[in-house]
């Protein structure tokens, strides 16, 4: 079950800069104009062996009639409701403002764990000034500079300490049932797919200890199949959620991906694979989950010759380099190929558990190495001695070589392609490492 952290605070205190710093990515727009973060951004942070989801929200302004600020206010309330921990950011150069007071009042009502991050503390004078922020009444206060990164390690340590190890008593995980998350953009047909598979309108919902509070887990036991479907659409609507379904959907989708083994990415045949679909796909890959792409609403497409083949080629071009993914064209409404889609998801689940003996692995890969040697570096020949598989959540292969840091990306891709040709790895992101021998 994923752990979710949201960064909140009034506009222009440096939330997006902190987000970029913690995730190591530059995806949030950073500007000095109040309210530039109108869209939400989310990323994955790994620290001290723990992983958590980080959400960057827009600047909170209470009692504003501005349409964007009203929207952001809703988002922040949803973030507070749906996150496990909140990083509340303020600015040392302004002190605690009236806007900050509005956020403080809201946080006290929430009873969520709050870390205060006082930003722009980059010299001794400001360090002294920052002590006034203890007056906000929160126990955990951190002095940071999101631009230089000062103090961010301490916040990450504290967040990691809050993340509990998974509860091994989860009944379903003990039984080893595959867990499939249905994800995708709003209106792609996720709920229709779930209802088509179960043959019922939301009546197979079970309350299972340890499942996330914001996605529906359905036990599927038909046609000699037994697995869990995690749905991220059409879930019970809280009052606040109606106001901003898209943001709520994003948070639920992230948690559903965390809780799954294989993700069924549902895309709309009419629009093809879009940038938001690619963002979801990258998140699935980064979290080392299996993947099946379902092109839904195929019944609405004109039956032109080769349309299916052409669209599949386009999708594979867009999702490169992770092209080895099953793509199934379905109609959830007419129940076309939906059971084939489940068969494919079960195959991907099996592929994810793949174990190859070292002898078999070397037998296959020595042939690949002999037919195409790694390019020489600085006049030295690179020799790969042998390869072995390491235990991990996805198939992970370690190649032992004399120059591990000099293997180029193109050659790494060549080795991955050879592994995929030799072994059933479709739909599974794999790890390849090079080590000194």
C-alpha positions in Angstrom: 0.0 0.0 0.0 1.5 3.3 -1.1 2.4 6.1 1.3 1.3 9.6 0.0 2.8 13.0 0.9 1.4 16.3 -0.3 3.2 19.6 -0.2 0.8 22.4 0.6 1.0 26.1 1.4 0.0 29.6 0.1 1.3 30.7 -3.3 4.9 31.5 -4.0 6.6 29.9 -1.0 8.7 27.5 -3.0 6.5 24.4 -3.1 7.3 23.4 -6.7 11.1 24.0 -6.1 10.9 21.7 -3.1 8.9 19.1 -5.1 11.6 19.2 -7.9 14.4 18.9 -5.4 12.8 15.9 -3.6 11.8 14.0 -6.7 15.0 14.9 -8.6 12.8 15.9 -11.6 12.0 19.3 -13.1 8.4 18.8 -13.9 6.6 21.5 -11.9 6.6 25.0 -13.4 8.6 27.4 -11.2 8.0 31.1 -11.5 7.8 34.1 -9.2 4.2 34.8 -10.3 1.7 33.9 -7.6 -0.4 30.8 -8.6 1.6 29.3 -11.4 1.2 25.8 -10.1 -2.4 25.4 -11.2 -1.9 21.9 -12.4 -1.1 19.1 -10.0 2.2 17.2 -10.2 3.1 13.9 -8.7 6.3 12.0 -8.5 7.9 9.0 -6.7 10.6 9.6 -4.1 13.0 6.9 -2.9 15.0 7.5 0.3 16.6 5.2 2.8 15.1 2.1 1.2 11.6 3.5 1.4 9.4 4.8 -1.4 6.6 7.3 -1.3 4.4 9.3 -3.7 4.8 13.1 -3.6 2.1 15.5 -4.7 2.7 19.2 -5.5 -0.5 21.3 -5.0 -1.3 24.8 -6.1 -0.9 27.8 -3.8 -3.7 27.9 -1.2 -5.7 31.2 -1.0 -8.7 31.2 1.3 -11.8 33.3 0.5 -10.7 34.2 -3.0 -13.2 34.5 -5.8 -10.5 34.0 -8.5 -11.6 30.9 -10.5 -8.1 29.4 -10.4 -7.6 30.0 -6.7 -11.0 28.6 -5.9 -10.0 25.4 -7.9 -6.7 25.2 -6.0 -8.5 25.5 -2.7 -10.5 22.4 -3.5 -7.4 20.5 -4.6 -5.6 21.3 -1.3 -8.6 20.1 0.7 -8.6 16.9 -1.3 -4.8 16.5 -0.8 -5.2 16.9 3.0 -8.0 14.3 3.0 -6.2 11.8 0.9 -2.6 12.0 2.0 -0.9 10.1 4.8 1.4 13.0 5.6 1.5 16.8 4.8 4.5 19.1 4.3 3.2 22.6 5.1 5.5 25.2 3.6 6.0 28.8 4.7 8.5 31.5 3.9 10.9 32.8 6.5 11.1 36.2 4.7 7.4 37.0 5.3 6.8 35.3 8.7 3.4 33.7 9.4 0.9 35.6 7.2 -2.9 35.7 7.3 -3.0 33.2 4.4 -0.7 30.8 6.4 -3.1 31.2 9.4 -6.0 30.0 7.1 -4.0 26.9 6.2 -3.0 26.3 9.9 -6.7 26.3 10.9 -7.6 23.8 8.2 -4.6 21.5 9.2 -5.6 21.5 12.8 -9.1 20.2 11.9 -7.6 17.5 9.7 -5.7 15.7 12.5 -3.2 14.5 9.9 0.6 14.3 10.6 2.1 17.7 9.5 5.7 18.6 8.9 6.3 22.3 8.7 9.0 23.3 6.1 10.2 26.9 6.6 11.7 27.8 3.3 14.5 30.2 2.2 16.5 29.6 5.5 20.0 30.1 3.9 22.0 32.1 6.4 22.4 32.5 10.2 20.1 35.5 10.5 17.2 33.7 8.8 17.9 30.6 10.9 17.2 32.7 14.0 14.1 34.3 12.4 12.8 30.9 11.5 12.3 29.9 15.2 9.1 32.0 15.2 7.4 29.3 13.1 7.2 27.0 16.1 4.3 29.3 17.1 2.2 27.6 14.4 1.8 24.8 17.0 3.2 21.9 15.0 5.8 19.6 16.6 8.0 18.9 13.5 9.5 22.0 12.1 12.3 21.9 9.5 14.4 24.8 8.2 15.1 24.4 4.5 16.3 26.1 1.4 14.5 24.4 -1.5 16.8 26.1 -4.0 20.1 24.9 -2.5 18.7 21.7 -1.0 19.8 22.6 2.5 17.7 20.8 5.1 15.8 18.6 2.6 17.7 15.4 3.7 16.3 15.9 7.3 12.8 16.1 5.9 13.3 13.0 3.8 14.7 11.1 6.9 11.6 12.1 8.9 9.2 11.1 6.1 10.9 7.7 5.7 10.7 7.1 9.4 6.9 7.5 9.2 6.5 4.8 6.5 5.6 1.4 8.0 6.7 -1.8 6.4 3.9 -3.6 4.6 1.7 -5.6 6.9 2.4 -9.3 6.2 -1.0 -10.2 7.6 -2.7 -9.0 4.4 -4.8 -12.1 3.7 -4.9 -11.7 0.0 -1.2 -11.1 -0.4 -0.5 -14.2 1.7 -2.6 -16.2 -0.7 -0.6 -14.8 -3.6 -3.5 -13.7 -5.6 -2.6 -11.5 -8.6 -3.7 -7.9 -8.2 -4.7 -6.0 -11.3 -5.3 -2.2 -11.3 -7.5 -0.7 -13.9 -6.1 2.8 -14.6 -6.4 5.5 -17.3 -7.8 8.8 -18.0 -11.4 9.8 -17.0 -14.0 8.4 -19.4 -11.7 5.8 -20.9 -14.2 3.2 -19.8 -12.6 1.8 -16.6 -15.9 1.3 -14.7 -17.6 -0.2 -17.7 -14.8 -2.7 -18.0 -15.1 -3.7 -14.3 -18.8 -4.2 -14.6 -18.5 -6.1 -17.9 -15.9 -8.5 -16.3 -17.9 -9.1 -13.1 -21.3 -9.0 -14.8 -22.7 -7.0 -11.9 -23.0 -3.3 -11.1 -20.6 -2.9 -8.2 -22.0 -5.8 -6.0 -18.8 -7.8 -5.6 -17.1 -5.1 -3.5 -15.4 -6.6 -0.4 -13.9 -4.8 2.5 -10.5 -6.3 3.0 -8.1 -5.2 5.8 -5.0 -3.5 4.5 -6.5 -2.3 1.2 -6.3 1.4 0.3 -9.3 3.4 1.5 -9.8 5.1 -1.8 -10.1 2.3 -4.4 -12.5 -0.6 -4.8 -11.0 -4.1 -4.5 -13.1 -6.8 -6.3 -12.4 -10.5 -5.9 -12.9 -12.1 -9.3 -13.7 -15.9 -9.2 -15.2 -16.9 -12.5 -14.1 -19.4 -15.2 -11.5 -21.0 -13.0 -9.7 -17.6 -12.5 -9.0 -16.0 -9.2 -7.6 -12.5 -8.9 -8.2 -9.1 -7.4 -9.3 -6.2 -9.6 -8.5 -2.7 -8.2 -10.7 -0.1 -9.8 -10.0 3.6 -9.8 -13.2 4.9 -11.3 -16.7 5.4 -10.2 -15.8 5.1 -6.5 -17.9 6.5 -3.8 -18.0 10.3 -4.0 -17.3 12.4 -1.0 -18.8 15.9 -1.0 -15.5 17.6 -1.7 -14.6 15.2 -4.4 -17.4 16.2 -6.7 -15.7 19.6 -7.0 -12.5 18.2 -8.4 -12.8 14.7 -9.6 -9.6 14.8 -11.8 -7.3 15.5 -8.9 -8.9 12.9 -6.8 -8.6 10.4 -9.7 -4.9 11.1 -9.9 -4.3 10.4 -6.2 -6.4 7.2 -6.3 -4.7 6.0 -9.5 -1.2 6.4 -7.9 -2.3 4.4 -4.9 -4.0 1.7 -7.0 -0.7 1.3 -9.0 1.2 1.0 -5.7 -1.1 -1.8 -4.6 -1.1 -3.8 -7.8 1.1 -6.4 -9.6 -0.1 -5.6 -13.1 -1.7 -2.4 -14.4 -4.4 -2.5 -17.1 -4.0 0.9 -18.8 -7.3 1.7 -20.5 -7.0 4.2 -23.4 -9.7 5.5 -25.7 -9.5 4.2 -29.2 -11.0 7.5 -30.5 -8.1 9.6 -29.2 -5.3 7.1 -29.2 -2.5 7.2 -26.6 -2.1 10.8 -25.3 0.5 12.6 -23.1 -1.5 11.9 -19.9 -1.6 8.1 -20.8 2.2 8.2 -21.4 2.7 9.9 -18.0 0.7 7.1 -16.3 2.7 4.5 -18.3 6.0 6.0 -17.1 4.7 5.9 -13.5 3.8 2.2 -13.9 7.3 1.4 -15.3 9.0 3.4 -12.6 7.1 1.5 -9.9 8.2 -1.8 -11.6 4.6 -3.0 -12.3 3.5 -5.3 -15.1 1.5 -3.6 -17.9 -1.2 -4.5 -20.4 -2.6 -1.7 -22.7 -6.3 -2.0 -23.4 -7.5 0.1 -26.4 -11.2 0.5 -25.4 -14.3 1.6 -27.4 -13.1 -0.3 -30.5 -16.8 -0.8 -31.4 -17.0 2.9 -32.1 -14.1 2.9 -34.7 -14.9 2.7 -38.4 -13.8 -0.8 -39.6 -11.1 0.4 -42.0 -8.6 -2.2 -43.3 -5.5 -2.5 -41.1 -6.8 0.2 -38.7 -6.0 -2.0 -35.7 -2.5 -2.8 -37.0 -1.7 0.8 -37.8 -2.9 2.1 -34.4 -0.8 -0.6 -32.6 2.3 0.5 -34.5 1.7 4.1 -33.5 1.2 3.1 -29.9 4.4 1.1 -29.8 6.3 4.0 -31.4 5.0 6.3 -28.6 5.8 4.0 -25.7 9.4 3.3 -26.8 11.7 2.0 -25.5 9.4 -0.2 -23.5 7.7 -1.7 -26.5 7.4 -5.3 -25.4 3.9 -4.8 -24.0 0.6 -6.7 -24.8 -1.9 -4.4 -26.6 -5.5 -5.7 -26.7 -8.3 -3.9 -28.6 -11.5 -4.2 -26.6 -15.0 -3.0 -26.2 -16.0 -3.0 -22.6 -19.5 -2.1 -23.6 -19.9 -5.0 -26.0 -17.6 -7.3 -23.9 -15.3 -7.8 -26.9 -12.0 -9.5 -26.1 -12.3 -8.5 -22.4 -11.6 -12.0 -21.2 -8.6 -12.3 -23.6 -7.3 -9.1 -21.8 -7.5 -10.9 -18.4 -5.7 -13.9 -19.8 -3.0 -11.6 -21.0 -2.8 -9.9 -17.6 -2.4 -13.3 -15.9 0.5 -14.1 -18.4 2.2 -10.8 -17.5 1.8 -11.7 -13.8 3.5 -15.0 -14.4 6.3 -13.3 -16.5 6.9 -11.0 -13.6 7.7 -14.0 -11.4 10.2 -15.4 -14.0 13.2 -17.2 -12.5 16.0 -18.3 -14.8 18.9 -20.6 -13.8 22.4 -19.1 -14.1 23.4 -21.9 -16.4 20.5 -21.3 -18.8 20.9 -17.5 -18.7 24.6 -17.8 -19.6 24.0 -20.3 -22.3 21.6 -17.9 -24.0 23.5 -14.7 -23.4 26.9 -16.0 -24.4 25.6 -16.5 -27.9 24.2 -12.9 -27.9 27.6 -11.6 -26.6 29.5 -13.6 -29.2 27.4 -12.3 -32.1 27.8 -8.6 -31.1 30.7 -7.6 -28.8 30.4 -4.5 -26.6 32.2 -1.6 -28.4 35.8 -1.0 -27.2 36.4 2.0 -24.9 39.7 4.0 -24.9 41.4 1.2 -26.8 40.3 -1.4 -24.2 38.1 -4.4 -25.0 35.1 -4.8 -22.8 34.5 -8.4 -21.7 31.3 -9.6 -20.1 32.2 -12.7 -18.1 28.8 -14.0 -17.0 25.3 -13.0 -16.1 23.1 -13.9 -13.1 19.5 -13.1 -12.0 19.1 -11.4 -8.7 15.9 -11.6 -6.4 13.8 -8.5 -6.9 10.2 -7.4 -7.5 10.8 -7.6 -11.3 13.3 -9.8 -13.2 16.7 -8.2 -12.5 19.9 -9.3 -14.3 23.5 -8.5 -13.4 26.2 -8.7 -16.0 29.8 -9.0 -14.6 32.4 -7.2 -16.7 35.8 -5.6 -16.6 34.5 -2.1 -17.3 31.0 -1.8 -15.8 30.8 2.0 -16.1 31.6 2.0 -19.8 28.7 0.0 -21.2 26.7 2.3 -23.4 22.9 2.6 -23.4 22.6 1.2 -26.9 24.4 -2.0 -25.9 22.3 -2.2 -22.7 19.2 -2.1 -24.9 20.7 -4.8 -27.2 21.1 -7.1 -24.1 17.5 -6.3 -23.0 16.1 -7.2 -26.4 18.0 -10.5 -26.4 16.7 -11.3 -22.9 13.1 -10.5 -24.1 13.6 -12.7 -27.3 14.8 -15.7 -25.2 12.5 -15.5 -22.2 8.8 -14.7 -21.6 9.1 -11.1 -20.3 6.3 -9.4 -22.3 4.6 -6.6 -20.3 7.3 -6.6 -17.6 9.9 -3.8 -17.1 13.2 -5.4 -16.3 16.4 -4.2 -14.6 19.9 -4.6 -16.0 23.0 -3.8 -13.9 26.7 -4.0 -14.7 29.1 -5.0 -12.0 32.9 -5.2 -11.7 34.4 -8.6 -12.1 
